[in-house]
Amino acid sequence: MRSNRRLRWAAVPVAVTLIVILAGCSQQQLRGFLPGPYGVTNHTDGITGLWVTSWIVLLLVGIVTWGLIIWTAVVYRRRKGQTGLPVQLRYNLPIEIFYTIVPLILVLGFFAFTAKEQNSIEHPVANSDVKIEVYAKRWAWDFNYTDVGPGNKGVYSPGVQAQENENSDGTIDRAKLPVLYLPVNKSVQIKLASRDVDHSFWVPEFLYKKDNIPGKDNYMFFTPQKLGTYEGKCAELCGDYHSLMLFQVKVVTSDEYDAYIQSLVDKGQTGILGPEYNTNTNQPGNKAPQADK
């Protein structure tokens, strides 16, 4: 009875401390310090939930483990007047089953929830409202908006690498960054390809990235749900100017998106910038240049 009373008294300050800590948490802390607000895309809340729940479970495991270590050190410490070694135990079947089964359950649980969330992200969306091709190149991005424009043959927006401002203070001229336009609340399919080496398409606030690999097409499926401008970058070290391989994503209304597509048509940027502009000729289907005879 005395030990149970001690446990209850020990639990009270722990519970109070946790309540105070959680009550003082900002929205960023409650989201596990992940970038962006809730609901940026239809996937971000699920990713956030998986991340935060995993940390809570791991923190609880840590508290139990640290508590047992400290408790053991205190309870079984050498007391005044004691000599020799304490009683040695070789086997304890219940404890051995505990530290085998519990970690196994945790690993399987993490795997199951991760696989479920990954499957929802990677699941193809048939007949997406918007289809876009993103070609990564050293050290910029080309965006093809397919199935729109004259004859539904597409329009394109070529990009250049980020330009540093002339004042040499290391800042970037953001007005010259490549910009990818997306309509809000419309399902989007993005086809990812590379013109040269490995790159990676990453918008941090979308909580998801995927590689652009030479000779292989990857796909992303999502629905942007919040209007705004989001920063993007290459997440795969790809050469000298990797740090300048930046872009922006503008999530706009449907009318603004249609107006942007029309502006590309008005500029004469119709059709798409396809694989014929790849600089890596050592890809499947590409032929090395032949010397003139």
N, C-alpha and C positions, 0 to 999 in steps of 0.2 A: 504493500500500500504506500509505504514511504517513497519507493522509487517511482511509482506512478504519479504521486503528487509532485515530485521533483521534475518529472518530464513535462507535466502540465505547466508548471511555473516557468520552465525553460522555453516552452513553446510560445508563451504569451509575448515576451519581448521580440522574438523572431517574427511573429505574425504582425505585430505593431510596426516593426521596422519595414517589412515588406509592403504594408499598406501605405506608409508614409512615402517610401521610395516610388511606388507605382503612381500615387496621387500626384507626385511632382514631375512625372514624366511628360515631356513634350510629345507632340505628334510624331516628330522625327524619331524620338527614342522608342515610342510604342511601335514604330514600323521597323525597328531593328537597325536604325541609321541607314536604311536604304534610300537611294536618291528618288526624288519626285514625290508627288502626293498620291493619295489613293486613286485607283480607277483610271490611270493614264491610258491603259489598253484593257481589253477584256481578260488579259492574263495576269496583270500585275498584282491584283489582290490575292490571287491564288498563290503566286510565288512568295508574296510577303507573308501570307499565313503560314506557309511551309517553313520559311526562314525563321520567323519569330517563334513558332511552336517548337521547332527543333532546338533553338537556344534555350527555351524555358525547360524543356525536358533535360537537356544536357546540364543546365545549371542545377536542377534538382538532383541529378545523379552526382554531380560534383559535391553538392552540400552533404548528401548522405555519405559519400566516400570520405570527404574531409572529416565529417563528424565522427565516423567510425574510427578513423585513424587517431584523432585527438582523444576520443573516449578510451580507446585501447591503451594509448600512451599514459593516460591519467590513471585508469583503473588498475592496470598491471605494472605500474611503476615500482621500482625497488623502494621498499620502505625502510625506515630506520631500524637497524638491528638485523635485517635480513642478509643472509649470505648464500652463496651458491647460485645455481641456475634455477629458475622457476620450473614448474612442471611442464614437460615438453609433450605436445600433442602431435601425432603423425597424421591422423585421419579424422575428418569430421564430415561425414556424408551429407548432412543437411546443408552445411555451408558450401561444400563443393558443388552440390546441385544448384544452389542459389546463384553462385558467381558464374555458373555455366549457362543456366537457363535465362536469367535476366538479361545479360548482354546479347544473347541470341535473339530474344524477343525484341530488344531495342533495335538491333541491326535489321531484322526482318521488317519491323515497323517503319523504320526510316526508308528502307528500300521500297516498300509497298507504296507509301505516300509520295515518294519522289517519282516512282514510275507512273503513278496515276497523274501527277501534275505534268510530268514530261509528255505523257501521251496526249493530254488535253492541248498542250502547246504545239506539239508536232503533228497533230491530226490534220490532214489536208481538208480545206474547205472547198467543196465543189462549187463551181460557178461564182467565184469571188466577185464582188462588185467592181473592184479595181485590180488590175494586173500591171505590175511594174517589173522591169528588168534593171538590176543594179550591177554595172560592171565596175569592178575595182581595178585601178591601174596606178602605177607609181607616178605621182603620189596624189591621186584625186579620184573622182567618181563620175561615171556617166550614168544618167537616169533615162530609161526608155519607158514611156507610158504607152503600153500596147492597147490595141483594140479601140483606139480613139482617133480623132482627126479625120482628114479626108480619106474616104474609103476604108475607114477603120484600120489604116496601115500604121498607125502610131505616130507619136511625136517624141522628140528627145530634148534633153538638156545636158550639154557637155560641161564638165567641170575642170577646174584647174586647182593646183595645190594652194593651200592657204598662203596669202601674201602678207609679209610683215610690213607694218607701217613705216613710212619714210623717216620718222623721227628716231629710229633705231633704239626704241625702248623695249623691244622684244614683244610688243603687242601685235595682234592680228587684225587686218582689215576685214571685219566680219561681213561687210557688204559684198565682198568678192568670193565668199564661200559658196560651194555648190549647195543648192537647196532642193530638197525632196518635198514635194507637196502631197498631202494626204487629206482626203475628205473625212470629216468626223462622222462617227457612227456608221461607216461603210466597211464591209469586210475587205481586207487587202491581202493579195498574194504578191510576195516579192521573190523573184528569181535572182539568185546570187551567182555571179560568175566572175572570173578574173582574166585580165588581159596579159598577165605576166607571171607574178609569183603569188604565194599565199598572202591573203589579206583577211580581215575579219570585220564584218559590218556590225557596229555596236552603237546603240543609242542607250546610254546608261539609265535614263528614266523609264525606258521600256522594260528594264530588268531582264534583258535577253540579248544575246549576240550569236552570230553564226558566221562560219568561215566562208570566204570566197576562195575556192580552190581551182587552180588551172586544170582544165579538162573535165571538170565535174560541176554539175549544177546543183545547188542547194536551194531550199525553199523555206520561206517564213510565212505564217498565216496568223493574222491578228486583226483586231478592230480597234482603231484609235477612238478614245471616248472623251478626251478633254482637248479643247482648243488651246493652242499655244505653240511656242517655238521651242524645240528641243535640240540639244547639242549632240552631234554624232562624231565618231572618230573610228579610225582603224585600230583594232585591238590585237593585231599580229605584227610583230617586228618585221618590216619589209624592206628596209634599206635606209639610206642616208636621211631622207626627209620624211620618215615615218611619222614624226611628231607633227608635221604640217599636213597630214592627210585627214583633214577635218571636213565636216559638212554640217548642215542644219536640216532639221525636219520641221516643216510648218504644217500643223493640223488646222485646217480651215473649214469653213462651211461648204456645202455642196456648190453653192453659187460661186463662191470664190475659187473653188477648185476648177469648175468649168471655165471661169474667166481666165485662169492661168493656162489651162490647156489651149484655149483660143489664142492667148498671147503667143504661145510657141508656134501655133499655126501661122499667125500673122508675121512672125519673124522668118518663116520659111523653114523651120526646123521640123519638117515632117519626115515620116519613115522612122527607122531606128538605127542606132549605131551598134551594129552587130559584131560578130566574132571576126569579121574581116579586118577589124582594127586591132586585133590582138598582136602584141609585140613578141610574145613567146611562140615561136614557130614549132617548138618541140612538144606539141600537144596532139592528141588523137584527132585525125582528120586534117591537120595542118601539114603543109609541105614546106621543107626548107627552100629558101630562095635558090634559084638556079643561075649559074653564071652565064652571061651572054656568050653565045658562040659566034 
